[in-house]
């Protein structure tokens, strides 16, 4: 009995430590965003003497932050839709159709994610500049989708593999073509996997910094990470404004993740255990 209580206590203490470790940066940013300007560079106090929303007002004053948020939303949504469209078709082919070398093909697709982004920036920049696409949405959407596809295909393929093959045979008997089977049978049944992949791709596109910094030059297409990185002025760093902007753009993502956390976990573990 004592051992059970001790192990449970250790377990909950470990969970508390992990939660504090993960939430610590977010809470620190929240406190920083609520501090008056004169307390931003002093420690103590850790807690603000009084709550100030001036930093949140500064984020939208004199900066095109609304446009930057819109840019991120357009890029992230477009990347997600494109990745799901291509990834679902590829996943269906790898999971349901009789194709030689499926495992090799899937392995080659997953190997794309092994390339460090910094190694691909220069050639992509040359191609984008030669095509006249720099500082456009397409310059971000296409590379984002390319690097998000391996994860999308892997998740969707695992979900499609869990769908009984009898359903595909039944659809053939009913006269369905492979595309009709894909749209009418596989897509509805694999909706949780598509939602999971879509959320992960959206988060990746929303937070990506390196390509956004390299391929954009003006507020016409700059995304949130680049916009926040350009907050510092010549003689000062507006820590409060940076913290407030971080909180503004993080809360929606946190809410989405918490709302779909079960589907994210099920999507990542789909196919890992066979009955």
Secondary structure, DSSP 8 states (H G I E B T S, - for coil): -HHHHHHHHHHHHHHHHHHHHHHHHHHHHHHHHHS-GGGTT--S-SS-SS---HHHHHHHSSS-HHHHHHHHHHHHHHHHHHHHHHHHHHHHHHHHS--TTHHHHHHHHHHGGGS-HHHHHHHHHHHHHHTT-TTSSHHHHHHHHHHHHHHHHHHHHHHHHTS-HHHHHHHHHTT--HHHHIIIIIHHHTHHHHHHHHHHHHHHHHH--HHHHHH--STTT--HHHHHHT---SS---HHHHHHHHHHHHHHHHHHHHHTHHHHHHHHHTTSS--
